[in-house]
Amino acid sequence: MTPLILALVAGAVVGLALGGLGGGGSVLAVPALIYLLGFTPAQATTASLIIVTLTTVTVLVGHARDGNVAWRTGLLFAAAGIAPAMLAGAAAGRLPQSVLTLAFAVIAAAAALRMLRPAPAGTADRVRPGRAGAAGAGLGAVTGFLGVGGGFLAVPALVGVLSLPMRRAVGTSLLVIAVNSLAALAARAGTGTHLDWAVIAPFTAAAVLGAWDGKRLSARIAGGTLRRLFACVLLAVAAFMLTDALL
């Protein structure tokens, strides 16, 4: 297939994950950019941040309109991650590509295993500043270092640590992803990484459209089924990247 077709197909899958699960799209975007479209790990992580930021903001509007965004909780959570995201983003550009690939594979595998566990019930919309700050800082560091939005980690944290109901956790995670991704992009702005916009533009357009489909799909299919399916794909991607980094 041509790079344009590959970008459109990969973008649609990334968008489906973001729209349906409130995260996880960037965990697929990075390997797709590397192995399907020929980006280096440094280029892929930066391009992923651009794609995920634009897609996330688009879907966030719909979740906000439905009342599924806990703004105070999400902004507190995201604010704690801004500085770690910028610091980690600056550091990532100075590391060998094999290290980035290995770290990404480990994080992807951990996220997949976490998603295979039953989701916490989430009972109330309560802000716990200490917990929100600690979880947000850790998520920001992961976002900046690996070029991922972090929704696959944000949703479990918002449900399990901050006790948000699942629907509000999904919507709120999009706010967190947008803020962290913008901070990480700001840190990478002066690195001089070359980006192929002929690939990034159609990839992003397909992701935006896919995200809206994912949002509609999530209302029809049980969340547990979507999580398990995504986790299995993620485990396969992590195994492939781990093998590639070590051999």
DACORBEL-V407007 format. One record per pair of residues at least 24 apart in sequence whose C-alpha atoms are under 10 Angstrom apart, sorted by the first residue. I is the first residue (numbers start at 1). J is the second residue. Records with the same first field share a line. If there is no record, write none. Layout:
BEGIN
I = J ; J
END
This chain:
BEGIN
1 = 36
2 = 36 ; 37
3 = 36 ; 37 ; 38 ; 198 ; 199 ; 202 ; 203
4 = 37 ; 198 ; 199 ; 200 ; 201 ; 202 ; 203
5 = 199 ; 202 ; 203
6 = 32 ; 33 ; 36 ; 37 ; 199 ; 202 ; 203
7 = 32 ; 33 ; 36 ; 37 ; 198 ; 199 ; 200 ; 201 ; 202 ; 203 ; 204 ; 205 ; 206 ; 207
8 = 199 ; 200 ; 201 ; 202 ; 203 ; 204 ; 205 ; 206 ; 207 ; 210
9 = 202 ; 203 ; 206 ; 207 ; 210
10 = 36 ; 37 ; 202 ; 203 ; 204 ; 206 ; 207 ; 210
11 = 51 ; 52 ; 55 ; 200 ; 201 ; 202 ; 203 ; 204 ; 205 ; 206 ; 207 ; 208 ; 209 ; 210 ; 211
12 = 202 ; 203 ; 204 ; 205 ; 206 ; 207 ; 208 ; 209 ; 210 ; 211 ; 212 ; 213 ; 214
13 = 203 ; 206 ; 207 ; 210 ; 211 ; 214
14 = 51 ; 52 ; 55 ; 203 ; 204 ; 206 ; 207 ; 208 ; 210 ; 211 ; 214
15 = 51 ; 52 ; 55 ; 56 ; 59 ; 203 ; 204 ; 205 ; 206 ; 207 ; 208 ; 209 ; 210 ; 211 ; 212 ; 213 ; 214 ; 215
16 = 206 ; 207 ; 208 ; 209 ; 210 ; 211 ; 212 ; 213 ; 214 ; 215 ; 216 ; 217 ; 218
17 = 151 ; 152 ; 207 ; 210 ; 211 ; 213 ; 214 ; 215 ; 218 ; 226 ; 227 ; 230
18 = 52 ; 55 ; 56 ; 59 ; 149 ; 151 ; 152 ; 170 ; 173 ; 174 ; 207 ; 208 ; 210 ; 211 ; 212 ; 213 ; 214 ; 215
19 = 55 ; 56 ; 58 ; 59 ; 60 ; 62 ; 63 ; 170 ; 171 ; 174 ; 207 ; 208 ; 209 ; 210 ; 211 ; 212 ; 213 ; 214 ; 215 ; 216 ; 217 ; 218
20 = 170 ; 210 ; 211 ; 212 ; 213 ; 214 ; 215 ; 216 ; 217 ; 218 ; 219 ; 221 ; 223 ; 226 ; 227
21 = 151 ; 152 ; 155 ; 166 ; 167 ; 169 ; 170 ; 171 ; 173 ; 174 ; 211 ; 214 ; 215 ; 217 ; 218 ; 223 ; 226 ; 227 ; 230
22 = 56 ; 59 ; 60 ; 63 ; 150 ; 151 ; 152 ; 154 ; 155 ; 167 ; 168 ; 169 ; 170 ; 171 ; 172 ; 173 ; 174 ; 175 ; 177 ; 211 ; 214 ; 215 ; 218
23 = 52 ; 56 ; 148 ; 149 ; 150 ; 151 ; 152 ; 153 ; 154 ; 155 ; 170 ; 171 ; 173 ; 174 ; 177
24 = 52 ; 108 ; 111 ; 112 ; 148 ; 149 ; 150 ; 151 ; 152 ; 153 ; 154 ; 155 ; 227 ; 230 ; 231 ; 234
25 = 51 ; 52 ; 55 ; 56 ; 148 ; 149 ; 150 ; 151 ; 152 ; 207 ; 211 ; 230
26 = 51 ; 52 ; 53 ; 143 ; 146 ; 147 ; 148 ; 149 ; 150 ; 151 ; 152
27 = 104 ; 105 ; 107 ; 108 ; 111 ; 146 ; 147 ; 148 ; 149 ; 150 ; 151 ; 152 ; 234 ; 237 ; 238
28 = 108 ; 148 ; 230 ; 233 ; 234 ; 237 ; 238
29 = 147 ; 148 ; 203 ; 207
30 = 101 ; 104 ; 146 ; 147 ; 148
31 = 101 ; 104 ; 105 ; 237 ; 238 ; 240 ; 241
32 = 237
33 = 199 ; 200 ; 203
34 = 101 ; 241
35 = 241
37 = 196 ; 199
39 = 194 ; 195 ; 196
40 = 97 ; 101 ; 193 ; 194
41 = 93 ; 96 ; 97 ; 98 ; 99 ; 100 ; 101 ; 104 ; 146 ; 147
42 = 92 ; 93 ; 94 ; 95 ; 96 ; 97 ; 100 ; 101 ; 146 ; 147 ; 188 ; 191 ; 193 ; 194 ; 195
43 = 93 ; 147 ; 192 ; 193 ; 194 ; 195 ; 196
44 = 146 ; 147 ; 193 ; 195 ; 200
45 = 89 ; 92 ; 93 ; 100 ; 104 ; 143 ; 144 ; 145 ; 146 ; 147 ; 148 ; 185
46 = 89 ; 93 ; 144 ; 146 ; 147 ; 148 ; 181 ; 184 ; 185 ; 188 ; 189 ; 193 ; 194 ; 195
47 = 147 ; 185 ; 193 ; 194 ; 195 ; 196 ; 197 ; 199 ; 200 ; 201 ; 203 ; 204
48 = 146 ; 147 ; 148 ; 149 ; 181 ; 185 ; 200 ; 203 ; 204
49 = 143 ; 144 ; 146 ; 147 ; 148 ; 149 ; 177 ; 178 ; 180 ; 181 ; 182 ; 183 ; 184 ; 185
50 = 147 ; 149 ; 178 ; 181 ; 182 ; 184 ; 185 ; 200 ; 201 ; 204
51 = 149 ; 181 ; 200 ; 201 ; 202 ; 203 ; 204 ; 205 ; 206 ; 207 ; 208
52 = 147 ; 148 ; 149 ; 174 ; 177 ; 178 ; 181 ; 182 ; 204 ; 207 ; 208
53 = 148 ; 149 ; 174 ; 175 ; 177 ; 178 ; 179 ; 180 ; 181 ; 182 ; 185 ; 204
54 = 178 ; 181 ; 182 ; 204 ; 205 ; 207 ; 208
55 = 174 ; 178 ; 204 ; 205 ; 206 ; 207 ; 208 ; 209 ; 210 ; 211 ; 212
56 = 149 ; 171 ; 173 ; 174 ; 175 ; 176 ; 177 ; 178 ; 179 ; 181 ; 207 ; 208 ; 211
57 = 174 ; 175 ; 177 ; 178 ; 179 ; 208
58 = 174 ; 178 ; 208 ; 209 ; 211 ; 212
59 = 171 ; 174 ; 175 ; 208 ; 209 ; 211 ; 212 ; 214 ; 215
60 = 170 ; 171 ; 172 ; 173 ; 174 ; 175 ; 177 ; 178
61 = 171 ; 174 ; 175
62 = 171 ; 212 ; 215
63 = 167 ; 168 ; 170 ; 171 ; 172 ; 174 ; 175 ; 215
64 = 168 ; 171 ; 172 ; 174 ; 175
66 = 168 ; 171
67 = 167 ; 168 ; 171
68 = 165 ; 166 ; 167 ; 168 ; 169 ; 170 ; 171 ; 172
69 = 167 ; 168 ; 169 ; 170 ; 171 ; 172 ; 173 ; 174 ; 175
70 = 125 ; 126 ; 127 ; 164 ; 168 ; 169 ; 170 ; 171 ; 172 ; 173 ; 175
71 = 168 ; 171 ; 172 ; 175 ; 176
72 = 126 ; 127 ; 172
73 = 125 ; 126 ; 127 ; 128 ; 129 ; 132 ; 158 ; 162 ; 164 ; 169 ; 172 ; 175 ; 176
74 = 127 ; 132 ; 136 ; 154 ; 158 ; 168 ; 169 ; 171 ; 172 ; 173 ; 174 ; 175 ; 176 ; 177 ; 179
75 = 132 ; 136 ; 172 ; 175 ; 176 ; 179
76 = 127 ; 128 ; 129 ; 132 ; 133 ; 136 ; 176
77 = 127 ; 128 ; 129 ; 130 ; 131 ; 132 ; 133 ; 134 ; 135 ; 136 ; 137 ; 139 ; 140 ; 154 ; 157 ; 158 ; 162 ; 172 ; 173 ; 175 ; 176 ; 179 ; 180
78 = 132 ; 133 ; 135 ; 136 ; 137 ; 139 ; 140 ; 154 ; 172 ; 173 ; 175 ; 176 ; 177 ; 178 ; 179 ; 180 ; 183
79 = 132 ; 133 ; 136 ; 137 ; 140 ; 176 ; 179 ; 180 ; 183
80 = 129 ; 132 ; 133 ; 134 ; 135 ; 136 ; 137 ; 138 ; 139 ; 140 ; 180
81 = 132 ; 133 ; 134 ; 135 ; 136 ; 137 ; 138 ; 139 ; 140 ; 141 ; 142 ; 143 ; 144 ; 176 ; 179 ; 180 ; 181 ; 183 ; 184
82 = 136 ; 137 ; 139 ; 140 ; 141 ; 143 ; 144 ; 176 ; 179 ; 180 ; 181 ; 182 ; 183 ; 184
83 = 137 ; 140 ; 141 ; 144 ; 180 ; 183 ; 184 ; 187
84 = 136 ; 137 ; 138 ; 139 ; 140 ; 141 ; 142 ; 143 ; 144 ; 145 ; 180 ; 183 ; 184
85 = 136 ; 137 ; 138 ; 139 ; 140 ; 141 ; 142 ; 143 ; 144 ; 145 ; 146 ; 147 ; 179 ; 180 ; 181 ; 182 ; 183 ; 184 ; 185 ; 186 ; 187
86 = 140 ; 141 ; 143 ; 144 ; 145 ; 180 ; 181 ; 182 ; 183 ; 184 ; 185 ; 186 ; 187 ; 188
87 = 140 ; 141 ; 144 ; 145 ; 183 ; 184 ; 187 ; 188
88 = 140 ; 141 ; 142 ; 143 ; 144 ; 145 ; 146 ; 147 ; 184 ; 187 ; 188
89 = 140 ; 141 ; 142 ; 143 ; 144 ; 145 ; 146 ; 147 ; 181 ; 183 ; 184 ; 185 ; 186 ; 187 ; 188 ; 189
90 = 144 ; 145 ; 184 ; 185 ; 186 ; 187 ; 188 ; 189 ; 190 ; 191
91 = 144 ; 145 ; 187 ; 188
92 = 144 ; 145 ; 146 ; 147 ; 187 ; 188
93 = 145 ; 187 ; 188 ; 191 ; 192 ; 193
94 = 191
95 = 145
97 = 245
98 = 241 ; 242 ; 244 ; 245 ; 246
99 = 245 ; 246
100 = 145 ; 146 ; 147 ; 245
101 = 146 ; 238 ; 241 ; 242 ; 244 ; 245 ; 246
102 = 238 ; 241 ; 242 ; 243 ; 244 ; 245 ; 246
103 = 142 ; 145 ; 146 ; 238 ; 241 ; 242 ; 245
104 = 142 ; 145 ; 146 ; 147 ; 148 ; 238 ; 241 ; 242 ; 245
105 = 234 ; 235 ; 237 ; 238 ; 239 ; 240 ; 241 ; 242 ; 243 ; 244 ; 245
106 = 235 ; 238 ; 239 ; 241 ; 242
107 = 142 ; 146 ; 153 ; 238
108 = 152 ; 231 ; 234 ; 235 ; 236 ; 237 ; 238 ; 239 ; 241 ; 242
109 = 231 ; 232 ; 234 ; 235 ; 236 ; 237 ; 238 ; 239 ; 242
110 = 153 ; 231 ; 234 ; 235 ; 238
111 = 150 ; 151 ; 152 ; 153 ; 156 ; 231 ; 234 ; 235 ; 238
112 = 152 ; 227 ; 228 ; 229 ; 230 ; 231 ; 232 ; 233 ; 234 ; 235 ; 236 ; 237 ; 238
113 = 228 ; 231 ; 232 ; 234 ; 235
114 = 152 ; 153 ; 156 ; 227 ; 231
115 = 152 ; 153 ; 155 ; 156 ; 224 ; 226 ; 227 ; 228 ; 229 ; 230 ; 231 ; 232 ; 234
116 = 224 ; 225 ; 227 ; 228 ; 229 ; 230 ; 231 ; 232
117 = 224 ; 227 ; 228 ; 231
118 = 224 ; 227 ; 228
119 = 155 ; 156 ; 159 ; 160 ; 166 ; 223 ; 224 ; 227
120 = 156 ; 157 ; 158 ; 159 ; 160 ; 161 ; 163 ; 164 ; 165 ; 166
121 = 159 ; 160 ; 163 ; 164 ; 165 ; 166
122 = 156 ; 158 ; 159 ; 160 ; 161 ; 162 ; 163 ; 164 ; 165 ; 166 ; 167 ; 168 ; 169
123 = 159 ; 160 ; 162 ; 163 ; 164 ; 165 ; 166
124 = 159 ; 162 ; 163 ; 164 ; 165
125 = 158 ; 159 ; 162 ; 163 ; 164 ; 165 ; 168 ; 169
126 = 161 ; 162 ; 163 ; 164
127 = 158 ; 161 ; 162 ; 163 ; 164
128 = 161 ; 162 ; 163
129 = 162
131 = 157 ; 158 ; 161 ; 162
132 = 157 ; 158 ; 161 ; 162
135 = 161 ; 162
136 = 176 ; 180
137 = 180
139 = 176 ; 177 ; 180
140 = 176 ; 177 ; 179 ; 180 ; 181 ; 183 ; 184
141 = 180 ; 184
142 = 180 ; 184
143 = 177 ; 180 ; 181 ; 182 ; 183 ; 184 ; 185
144 = 180 ; 181 ; 182 ; 183 ; 184 ; 185 ; 186 ; 187 ; 188
145 = 184
146 = 184
147 = 180 ; 181 ; 184 ; 185 ; 188
148 = 177 ; 180 ; 181 ; 184
149 = 173 ; 174 ; 176 ; 177 ; 178 ; 179 ; 180 ; 181 ; 182 ; 184
150 = 174 ; 176 ; 177 ; 178 ; 180 ; 181
151 = 175 ; 176 ; 177 ; 178
152 = 177 ; 227 ; 231
166 = 223
167 = 223
END
